[in-house]
Amino acid sequence: MSAPIKVAVTGAAGQIGYALLFRIASGAMFGPNQPVILHLLEVPAEKPQQALTGVAMELDDCAFPLLKGIVTTGDARVAFGDANWCLLVGAKPRGPGMERADLLKDNGRIFIEQGRIIDEVAAADARVAVVGNPANTNAMIAASQAKRLTPDRFTAMVRLDQNRAQTQLAKKAGAETTAVKDIFIYGNHSPTMFPAYAHATIGGQPAAGVINDEAWLQGPFLDTVGKRGAAIIAARGASSAASAANALVDHVRSLVTPGEVHSVAVKSEGHYGFDPNVWAGLPVRTTTPGSYEVVTGYAMDDFAQSRIALTNKELVDERAMVADML
Ligand code: NAX
């Protein structure tokens, strides 16, 4: 059994937090031999702090063998102190009539502060995974505040989009989800994202050939994956939570498993036509636990290039909207 690692989770009393913490504590994220200490952050107001106390009580009530401690706090310095992983789930939701630029700025303030504090107090090997929206740009903002931790330590989650795309391809082909491989998400976690179906395989064969319906791949498939979040809200009356928590488990588990190839939003180095300095969803290969390299060399046809240009433009525009804050 290894020494416990410290895992900070923000927005811990929110709906994703509630679906996430029990998975981390059970070993789903870091494996059955890795004890964890949870550092749970919520805004320092009475109600969320009370809710957080209740969540911690339920975690206690599970008697998880791998859970070696729980810290609940409203102080980011305490939450991120010596943390090995910082899972940034908490964010301000978009209110009625709120412009995207206002959402970006309000969340920008949160991620500037959290990025700075993580850089000051987290463990030397700290890794950061951002879920709170707009996730890609929030990761870019947090990374911009770091002097000690390099930009590769800051990732954002597009794994929910990858999982959604994998299931849609499997359903269309009448195949098991496990038969679908190499479907990766490029760009922003927003409806502009591009699941590059041309590289995917189903049962070892090119997915486009198995499905044999280019119009479906370019139309309903992309629409369903891109607008799935809104469809869940319309159906459930609340945004995706359990599937988002599950995707974060996958995101981190793949990042600590050498050899895994998976979709992560990381700092672009210009590959596939993305502007350097935006955080874009890309296929990465985990090299050593917590480290990765971008998988380059996938050929992009005109259609793919035009979709990547669209999602890249959105990321560049988001960066421009917060440029004065960085
Ligand atoms: P909730 O509103 O249920 O929970 C968010 C929690 O964060 C709240 O309890 C709030 O008090 C807390 N919080 C806000 N600011 C904070 C701060 N500065 N420090 C600590 N805690 C803070 O939202 P939930 O459904 O859990 O979603 C969380 C975030 O995930 C949202 O931004 C949401 O848009 C985003 N999502 C991202 C996804 C992705 O694939 N990247 C998918 C799911 C989800 O929509």
Residues whose N, C-alpha, C, O or C-beta is under 5 A from the ligand:
A	BS01	NAX	T10 G11 A13 G14 Q15 I16 G17 L41 E42 V43 P48 V89 G90 A91 K92 I110 V131 G132 N133 A135 M157 L160 H189 S239 S240 A244
